[in-house]
């Protein structure tokens, strides 16, 4: 430190102690963020469903890093028990993508607006520290009232359709079983 006075040398050493670790951190940080890169489309979901009905959508997850990564997908927020996610966990090679199916099945008493968040977390597969990053996708759900009775045959599917068919079958069976009993009763009354 040639022509520097001792006081100037001490100041330079203090500055170097503060700024060198900061510079090293800033240089290394972008490579770690790039290694944990994650891409997702779409950035939000809008779903409409009937009570006891269902609605589906999908999300494309892209490994934007240069390393193989483990991905976990889960839901936070109200009505998270309505959600079905397939697959909920998977591994992607660098620059590879995976379609994730999202389905909701609202409860019978559901009505109105609901919100939740789909969380997608990327963990470096080779890392023992389980360091990762994540993306949150907002989900807006609108549970609409069932259609009028006149159109229920057109819009009724799945479990509700089976329930209605079961009730109609039981009513028909009771009617068919009741006719012979009614005929015997009328015949008995005439005698």
DRENPA-3360 file (N, C-alpha, C; in nm, 2 decimals, always signed):
BEGIN
1 = XXXXXXXX = +0.08/-0.12/+0.00/+0.00/+0.00/+0.00/+0.09/+0.12/+0.00 ~ +0.19/+0.12/-0.08/+0.29/+0.21/-0.11/+0.29/+0.35/-0.03 ~ +0.23/+0.45/-0.09/+0.23/+0.59/-0.04/+0.12/+0.62/+0.05 ~ +0.04/+0.53/+0.10/-0.07/+0.55/+0.19/-0.02/+0.57/+0.33 ~ -0.08/+0.66/+0.40/-0.05/+0.68/+0.54/-0.12/+0.57/+0.62 ~ -0.08/+0.54/+0.74/-0.14/+0.43/+0.82/-0.29/+0.45/+0.84 ~ -0.33/+0.58/+0.86/-0.48/+0.60/+0.88/-0.56/+0.57/+0.76 ~ -0.50/+0.61/+0.64/-0.57/+0.58/+0.51/-0.58/+0.43/+0.49;
9 = XXXXXXXX = -0.47/+0.36/+0.52/-0.46/+0.22/+0.50/-0.57/+0.15/+0.59 ~ -0.59/+0.19/+0.71/-0.69/+0.13/+0.80/-0.83/+0.16/+0.75 ~ -0.86/+0.27/+0.69/-0.99/+0.30/+0.63/-1.01/+0.21/+0.51 ~ -0.91/+0.19/+0.43/-0.93/+0.10/+0.31/-0.95/-0.04/+0.35 ~ -0.89/-0.09/+0.46/-0.91/-0.22/+0.51/-1.05/-0.24/+0.56 ~ -1.10/-0.14/+0.63/-1.24/-0.15/+0.68/-1.34/-0.15/+0.57 ~ -1.32/-0.06/+0.47/-1.41/-0.06/+0.35/-1.40/-0.19/+0.28 ~ -1.29/-0.25/+0.26/-1.27/-0.38/+0.19/-1.35/-0.49/+0.27;
17 = XXXXXXXX = -1.34/-0.49/+0.41/-1.40/-0.59/+0.49/-1.56/-0.58/+0.48 ~ -1.61/-0.46/+0.45/-1.75/-0.44/+0.44/-1.80/-0.48/+0.30 ~ -1.73/-0.42/+0.20/-1.78/-0.43/+0.06/-1.74/-0.57/-0.01 ~ -1.63/-0.63/+0.02/-1.59/-0.75/-0.04/-1.70/-0.87/-0.02 ~ -1.74/-0.89/+0.11/-1.84/-0.99/+0.13/-1.98/-0.95/+0.06 ~ -2.01/-0.82/+0.06/-2.13/-0.78/-0.01/-2.12/-0.80/-0.16 ~ -2.01/-0.77/-0.22/-1.99/-0.80/-0.37/-1.99/-0.95/-0.40 ~ -1.93/-1.03/-0.31/-1.93/-1.17/-0.33/-2.07/-1.22/-0.32;
25 = XXXXXXXX = -2.15/-1.17/-0.23/-2.29/-1.22/-0.21/-2.37/-1.18/-0.34 ~ -2.36/-1.06/-0.39/-2.43/-1.02/-0.50/-2.39/-1.09/-0.63 ~ -2.26/-1.13/-0.64/-2.22/-1.21/-0.76/-2.27/-1.35/-0.75 ~ -2.27/-1.41/-0.63/-2.32/-1.55/-0.62/-2.47/-1.56/-0.62 ~ -2.54/-1.46/-0.57/-2.69/-1.47/-0.56/-2.76/-1.49/-0.69 ~ -2.73/-1.42/-0.80/-2.80/-1.45/-0.92/-2.79/-1.60/-0.97 ~ -2.67/-1.66/-0.95/-2.66/-1.80/-1.00/-2.75/-1.89/-0.91 ~ -2.77/-1.86/-0.78/-2.85/-1.95/-0.70/-3.00/-1.93/-0.74;
33 = XXXXXXXX = -3.04/-1.81/-0.77/-3.18/-1.78/-0.81/-3.20/-1.85/-0.95 ~ -3.11/-1.84/-1.04/-3.12/-1.90/-1.17/-3.13/-2.05/-1.15 ~ -3.05/-2.11/-1.06/-3.05/-2.25/-1.04/-3.19/-2.30/-0.98 ~ -3.26/-2.21/-0.92/-3.39/-2.25/-0.86/-3.50/-2.19/-0.94 ~ -3.48/-2.16/-1.07/-3.58/-2.10/-1.15/-3.71/-2.18/-1.17 ~ -3.82/-2.11/-1.17/-3.95/-2.18/-1.19/-4.03/-2.09/-1.28 ~ -4.10/-2.15/-1.37/-4.19/-2.07/-1.46/-4.33/-2.14/-1.45 ~ -4.44/-2.06/-1.45/-4.57/-2.11/-1.43/-4.67/-2.03/-1.53;
41 = XXXXXXXX = -4.76/-2.10/-1.59/-4.86/-2.04/-1.67/-4.99/-2.12/-1.65 ~ -5.10/-2.05/-1.63/-5.13/-1.91/-1.62/-5.09/-1.86/-1.48 ~ -5.10/-1.72/-1.47/-5.06/-1.66/-1.35/-5.18/-1.65/-1.24 ~ -5.30/-1.69/-1.29/-5.41/-1.70/-1.19/-5.52/-1.79/-1.25 ~ -5.61/-1.84/-1.17/-5.71/-1.93/-1.21/-5.85/-1.87/-1.17 ~ -5.95/-1.89/-1.26/-6.09/-1.85/-1.24/-6.17/-1.98/-1.26 ~ -6.24/-2.03/-1.16/-6.32/-2.15/-1.17/-6.46/-2.13/-1.13 ~ -6.56/-2.19/-1.21/-6.70/-2.18/-1.17/-6.75/-2.32/-1.16;
49 = XXXXXXXX = -6.83/-2.35/-1.06/-6.89/-2.48/-1.04/-7.02/-2.47/-0.96 ~ -7.10/-2.58/-0.98/-7.22/-2.59/-0.90/-7.19/-2.66/-0.77 ~ -7.27/-2.64/-0.66/-7.25/-2.72/-0.54/-7.26/-2.87/-0.57 ~ -7.17/-2.95/-0.52/-7.15/-3.09/-0.55/-7.11/-3.12/-0.69 ~ -7.08/-3.02/-0.77/-7.04/-3.03/-0.91/-6.89/-3.03/-0.91 ~ -6.83/-3.00/-1.02/-6.68/-3.00/-1.03/-6.64/-2.90/-1.14 ~ -6.52/-2.86/-1.13/-6.46/-2.77/-1.24/-6.31/-2.81/-1.24 ~ -6.25/-2.81/-1.36/-6.11/-2.84/-1.38/-6.04/-2.74/-1.46;
57 = XXXXXXXX = -5.91/-2.73/-1.44/-5.82/-2.65/-1.51/-5.68/-2.71/-1.51 ~ -5.58/-2.65/-1.57/-5.45/-2.70/-1.56/-5.35/-2.58/-1.55 ~ -5.23/-2.62/-1.50/-5.12/-2.52/-1.49/-5.00/-2.59/-1.55 ~ -4.92/-2.51/-1.63/-4.80/-2.56/-1.68/-4.68/-2.51/-1.60 ~ -4.60/-2.61/-1.55/-4.49/-2.57/-1.46/-4.36/-2.60/-1.54 ~ -4.27/-2.50/-1.55/-4.15/-2.51/-1.63/-4.03/-2.50/-1.54 ~ -3.93/-2.59/-1.56/-3.81/-2.58/-1.48/-3.72/-2.49/-1.56 ~ -3.71/-2.36/-1.52/-3.63/-2.26/-1.59/-3.48/-2.26/-1.55;
65 = XXXXXXXX = -3.44/-2.36/-1.47/-3.31/-2.36/-1.41/-3.22/-2.45/-1.50 ~ -3.09/-2.46/-1.46/-3.00/-2.55/-1.52/-2.98/-2.67/-1.45 ~ -3.06/-2.70/-1.34/-3.05/-2.82/-1.26/-3.18/-2.90/-1.25 ~ -3.17/-3.02/-1.23/-3.29/-3.10/-1.21/-3.35/-3.06/-1.07 ~ -3.49/-3.04/-1.07/-3.55/-2.99/-0.95/-3.68/-3.08/-0.92 ~ -3.70/-3.08/-0.79/-3.82/-3.15/-0.74/-3.93/-3.04/-0.72 ~ -4.05/-3.07/-0.76/-4.16/-2.97/-0.75/-4.27/-3.03/-0.66 ~ -4.32/-2.94/-0.57/-4.44/-2.98/-0.49/-4.55/-2.88/-0.51;
73 = XXXXXXXX = -4.67/-2.93/-0.53/-4.79/-2.84/-0.55/-4.89/-2.87/-0.45 ~ -4.94/-2.76/-0.38/-5.04/-2.77/-0.28/-5.12/-2.65/-0.27 ~ -5.23/-2.65/-0.19/-5.33/-2.54/-0.18/-5.33/-2.48/-0.04 ~ -5.34/-2.35/-0.03/-5.36/-2.28/+0.09/-5.48/-2.20/+0.08 ~ -5.55/-2.18/+0.19/-5.67/-2.09/+0.19/-5.80/-2.16/+0.22 ~ -5.91/-2.09/+0.21/-6.04/-2.14/+0.24/-6.07/-2.25/+0.14 ~ -6.14/-2.35/+0.19/-6.19/-2.46/+0.10/-6.08/-2.54/+0.03 ~ -5.97/-2.55/+0.10/-5.86/-2.63/+0.03/-5.89/-2.78/+0.02;
81 = XXXXXXXX = -5.99/-2.82/+0.10/-6.03/-2.97/+0.09/-6.11/-2.99/-0.03 ~ -6.15/-2.89/-0.11/-6.22/-2.91/-0.23/-6.13/-2.95/-0.35 ~ -6.00/-2.93/-0.33/-5.90/-2.94/-0.44/-5.85/-3.08/-0.46 ~ -5.83/-3.11/-0.58/-5.75/-3.23/-0.62/-5.64/-3.19/-0.72 ~ -5.52/-3.23/-0.69/-5.40/-3.19/-0.77/-5.33/-3.31/-0.82 ~ -5.31/-3.32/-0.95/-5.25/-3.43/-1.01/-5.14/-3.39/-1.12 ~ -5.02/-3.42/-1.10/-4.95/-3.48/-0.99/-4.92/-3.37/-0.88 ~ -4.91/-3.40/-0.76/-4.88/-3.31/-0.65/-4.73/-3.30/-0.63;
89 = XXXXXXXX = -4.66/-3.39/-0.68/-4.51/-3.39/-0.67/-4.45/-3.45/-0.79 ~ -4.34/-3.39/-0.84/-4.28/-3.45/-0.96/-4.14/-3.39/-0.97 ~ -4.05/-3.45/-1.06/-3.92/-3.40/-1.08/-3.91/-3.36/-1.23 ~ -3.84/-3.25/-1.25/-3.82/-3.20/-1.39/-3.68/-3.18/-1.42 ~ -3.64/-3.22/-1.54/-3.50/-3.19/-1.58/-3.49/-3.04/-1.62 ~ -3.37/-2.99/-1.64/-3.36/-2.85/-1.68/-3.44/-2.82/-1.81 ~ -3.51/-2.71/-1.81/-3.59/-2.66/-1.93/-3.71/-2.75/-1.96 ~ -3.74/-2.85/-1.88/-3.85/-2.94/-1.90/-3.98/-2.88/-1.84;
97 = XXXXXXXX = -4.10/-2.93/-1.88/-4.22/-2.88/-1.83/-4.32/-3.00/-1.79 ~ -4.42/-2.96/-1.71/-4.51/-3.06/-1.66/-4.65/-2.99/-1.65 ~ -4.75/-3.06/-1.70/-4.89/-3.01/-1.69/-4.95/-3.07/-1.56 ~ -5.00/-2.98/-1.47/-5.06/-3.01/-1.35/-5.21/-2.99/-1.36 ~ -5.29/-3.09/-1.33/-5.44/-3.08/-1.34/-5.49/-3.04/-1.20 ~ -5.58/-2.94/-1.20/-5.64/-2.88/-1.08/-5.79/-2.90/-1.10 ~ -5.85/-2.97/-1.00/-5.99/-2.99/-1.00/-6.05/-2.94/-0.86 ~ -6.17/-2.89/-0.87/-6.24/-2.85/-0.74/-6.38/-2.92/-0.74;
105 = XXXXXXXX = -6.42/-2.96/-0.63/-6.55/-3.02/-0.60/-6.61/-2.96/-0.48 ~ -6.69/-2.85/-0.50/-6.74/-2.78/-0.39/-6.85/-2.86/-0.31 ~ -6.86/-2.82/-0.18/-6.96/-2.89/-0.10/-7.10/-2.86/-0.14 ~ -7.20/-2.93/-0.09/-7.34/-2.91/-0.12/-7.39/-2.77/-0.07 ~ -7.34/-2.72/+0.04/-7.39/-2.60/+0.09/-7.30/-2.48/+0.04 ~ -7.21/-2.50/-0.05/-7.13/-2.39/-0.10/-7.21/-2.30/-0.19 ~ -7.18/-2.17/-0.17/-7.25/-2.07/-0.26/-7.17/-1.94/-0.25 ~ -7.15/-1.87/-0.37/-7.08/-1.74/-0.37/-6.94/-1.75/-0.41;
113 = XXXXXXXX = -6.86/-1.66/-0.36/-6.72/-1.64/-0.40/-6.63/-1.70/-0.30 ~ -6.52/-1.77/-0.34/-6.42/-1.82/-0.26/-6.28/-1.80/-0.32 ~ -6.18/-1.79/-0.23/-6.05/-1.77/-0.28/-5.95/-1.87/-0.21 ~ -5.85/-1.90/-0.29/-5.74/-1.99/-0.24/-5.62/-1.96/-0.32 ~ -5.51/-2.02/-0.28/-5.38/-2.00/-0.34/-5.32/-2.14/-0.37 ~ -5.28/-2.16/-0.50/-5.20/-2.28/-0.53/-5.05/-2.24/-0.52 ~ -4.98/-2.32/-0.44/-4.84/-2.30/-0.41/-4.76/-2.40/-0.49 ~ -4.66/-2.35/-0.57/-4.57/-2.44/-0.64/-4.43/-2.41/-0.59;
121 = XXXXXXXX = -4.37/-2.51/-0.53/-4.24/-2.50/-0.47/-4.14/-2.58/-0.55 ~ -4.02/-2.52/-0.58/-3.91/-2.59/-0.65/-3.80/-2.61/-0.55 ~ -3.76/-2.74/-0.54/-3.64/-2.77/-0.45/-3.53/-2.84/-0.54 ~ -3.41/-2.79/-0.53/-3.30/-2.86/-0.60/-3.29/-3.00/-0.56 ~ -3.30/-3.09/-0.65/-3.31/-3.24/-0.61/-3.18/-3.28/-0.55 ~ -3.07/-3.23/-0.59/-2.94/-3.28/-0.53/-2.90/-3.21/-0.40 ~ -2.98/-3.11/-0.36/-2.94/-3.03/-0.24/-2.98/-3.10/-0.11 ~ -2.89/-3.11/-0.02/-2.92/-3.17/+0.11/-2.99/-3.06/+0.20;
129 = XXXXXXXX = -2.98/-2.93/+0.17/-3.03/-2.83/+0.25/-3.18/-2.80/+0.22 ~ -3.23/-2.86/+0.11/-3.37/-2.84/+0.07/-3.40/-2.69/+0.05 ~ -3.31/-2.63/-0.02/-3.32/-2.49/-0.05/-3.41/-2.48/-0.17 ~ -3.51/-2.39/-0.17/-3.59/-2.38/-0.29/-3.66/-2.24/-0.30 ~ -3.74/-2.23/-0.41/-3.82/-2.11/-0.43/-3.96/-2.15/-0.47 ~ -4.05/-2.06/-0.47/-4.19/-2.09/-0.50/-4.26/-1.98/-0.57 ~ -4.38/-2.02/-0.62/-4.47/-1.93/-0.69/-4.60/-1.95/-0.63 ~ -4.68/-1.85/-0.61/-4.82/-1.86/-0.57/-4.91/-1.81/-0.68;
137 = XXXXXXXX = -5.01/-1.89/-0.70/-5.11/-1.86/-0.80/-5.25/-1.84/-0.74 ~ -5.30/-1.72/-0.75/-5.43/-1.69/-0.68/-5.55/-1.77/-0.76 ~ -5.64/-1.82/-0.68/-5.75/-1.90/-0.74/-5.88/-1.83/-0.69 ~ -5.96/-1.79/-0.79/-6.09/-1.73/-0.76/-6.20/-1.83/-0.80 ~ -6.28/-1.87/-0.70/-6.39/-1.97/-0.73/-6.52/-1.91/-0.72 ~ -6.61/-1.93/-0.81/-6.75/-1.88/-0.80/-6.84/-2.01/-0.80 ~ -6.91/-2.03/-0.69/-7.00/-2.14/-0.68/-7.14/-2.08/-0.71 ~ -7.19/-2.13/-0.82/-7.31/-2.07/-0.87/-7.43/-2.16/-0.83;
145 = XXXXXXXX = -7.55/-2.10/-0.81/-7.67/-2.18/-0.77/-7.70/-2.29/-0.88 ~ -7.76/-2.40/-0.84/-7.80/-2.50/-0.93/-7.90/-2.44/-1.03 ~ -7.90/-2.50/-1.15/-7.99/-2.45/-1.25/-8.14/-2.48/-1.22 ~ -8.23/-2.41/-1.28/-8.38/-2.44/-1.25/-8.41/-2.58/-1.28 ~ -8.51/-2.63/-1.21/-8.55/-2.77/-1.22/-8.58/-2.81/-1.37 ~ -8.63/-2.72/-1.45/-8.66/-2.76/-1.59/-8.54/-2.79/-1.67 ~ -8.42/-2.74/-1.63/-8.30/-2.77/-1.71/-8.21/-2.86/-1.64 ~ -8.25/-2.92/-1.52/-8.16/-3.00/-1.44/-8.11/-3.12/-1.52;
153 = XXXXXXXX = -8.19/-3.18/-1.61/-8.15/-3.30/-1.68/-8.03/-3.27/-1.78 ~ -8.02/-3.14/-1.82/-7.91/-3.11/-1.91/-7.78/-3.08/-1.84 ~ -7.79/-3.02/-1.72/-7.67/-2.98/-1.65/-7.63/-3.07/-1.54 ~ -7.71/-3.17/-1.51/-7.68/-3.26/-1.39/-7.59/-3.37/-1.44 ~ -7.47/-3.39/-1.37/-7.37/-3.49/-1.41/-7.31/-3.54/-1.28 ~ -7.24/-3.65/-1.29/-7.17/-3.71/-1.18/-7.25/-3.76/-1.07 ~ -7.21/-3.74/-0.94/-7.27/-3.79/-0.82/-7.42/-3.73/-0.81 ~ -7.44/-3.61/-0.83/-7.58/-3.56/-0.82/-7.68/-3.63/-0.92;
161 = XXXXXXXX = -7.63/-3.67/-1.04/-7.71/-3.74/-1.14/-7.74/-3.88/-1.08 ~ -7.64/-3.94/-1.02/-7.67/-4.08/-0.96/-7.77/-4.07/-0.85 ~ -7.76/-3.97/-0.77/-7.86/-3.95/-0.66/-8.00/-3.94/-0.71 ~ -8.02/-3.85/-0.81/-8.15/-3.83/-0.87/-8.20/-3.96/-0.93 ~ -8.12/-4.03/-1.01/-8.16/-4.15/-1.07/-8.19/-4.26/-0.97 ~ -8.12/-4.26/-0.86/-8.15/-4.36/-0.75/-8.29/-4.33/-0.69 ~ -8.32/-4.20/-0.66/-8.45/-4.16/-0.61/-8.56/-4.20/-0.70 ~ -8.54/-4.16/-0.83/-8.65/-4.20/-0.93/-8.67/-4.35/-0.94;
169 = XXXXXXXX = -8.56/-4.43/-0.93/-8.57/-4.57/-0.94/-8.65/-4.63/-0.82 ~ -8.62/-4.57/-0.70/-8.69/-4.61/-0.58/-8.84/-4.58/-0.58 ~ -8.87/-4.46/-0.63/-9.01/-4.42/-0.65/-9.08/-4.52/-0.75 ~ -9.02/-4.55/-0.86/-9.08/-4.64/-0.96/-9.10/-4.78/-0.90 ~ -9.00/-4.83/-0.82/-9.01/-4.96/-0.76/-9.12/-4.96/-0.66 ~ -9.14/-4.85/-0.58/-9.25/-4.85/-0.49/-9.39/-4.85/-0.56 ~ -9.39/-4.78/-0.67/-9.52/-4.77/-0.74/-9.55/-4.91/-0.80 ~ -9.45/-4.97/-0.86/-9.47/-5.11/-0.92/-9.51/-5.21/-0.82;
177 = XXXXXXXX = -9.45/-5.20/-0.70/-9.48/-5.30/-0.59/-9.62/-5.26/-0.53 ~ -9.66/-5.14/-0.53/-9.78/-5.10/-0.48/-9.90/-5.14/-0.56 ~ -9.89/-5.15/-0.69/-10.01/-5.18/-0.78/-10.07/-5.31/-0.75 ~ -9.99/-5.42/-0.74/-10.05/-5.55/-0.71/-10.12/-5.55/-0.57 ~ -10.06/-5.48/-0.47/-10.12/-5.47/-0.34/-10.25/-5.40/-0.35 ~ -10.26/-5.29/-0.42/-10.38/-5.22/-0.44/-10.49/-5.30/-0.51 ~ -10.45/-5.38/-0.61/-10.55/-5.47/-0.68/-10.60/-5.58/-0.59 ~ -10.52/-5.64/-0.51/-10.56/-5.74/-0.41/-10.66/-5.68/-0.31;
185 = XXXXXXX = -10.62/-5.56/-0.27/-10.71/-5.50/-0.17/-10.85/-5.47/-0.22 ~ -10.85/-5.42/-0.35/-10.98/-5.39/-0.41/-11.06/-5.52/-0.43 ~ -10.99/-5.63/-0.47/-11.06/-5.76/-0.49/-11.11/-5.81/-0.35 ~ -11.04/-5.79/-0.25/-11.08/-5.84/-0.12/-11.20/-5.76/-0.07 ~ -11.20/-5.63/-0.10/-11.31/-5.54/-0.05/-11.44/-5.58/-0.12 ~ -11.44/-5.63/-0.25/-11.56/-5.67/-0.32/-11.63/-5.80/-0.27 ~ -11.55/-5.88/-0.20/-11.61/-6.01/-0.15/-11.68/-5.99/-0.03;
% end
